[in-house]
């Protein structure tokens, strides 16, 4: 199974998910440019590269959910951006529930399950990113 096949499979998983599909922008590799004040929620599916060619191929793709930060005003009328903590927590819990038990995809002979979930700031896009890292294994049925 190629890296493009894995990206296509995960794209299908995300676009068919009742919660994640509600996020309007879903891409692979990179998201569209954003403008301050007009930052949408978006999902980017990314692969690190280098799938093994042995009996079991492994990769650790990420579903990166980008959540716009909230613009806040200080008492001196200056402003700053802060994380949208409630939204990050809600999506984090949802992704844990969706991916922790693992999913076997019979038509592709593969299994994916949750590996880790982390958050990071991306100040250049006024966003926080929820990184859902999956452990993806392709089971080689040839003996």
Secondary structure, DSSP 8 states (H G I E B T S, - for coil): --HHHHHHHHHHHHHHSTTGGGSSEEEES------TT----EEEEE-------SSEEEE--EEEEEEE-EEEE-TTS-EEEE--HHHHHHHHHHHHHHHTT-EEEGGGTEEEEEEEEEEEEEGGGTEEEEEEEEEEEEE----
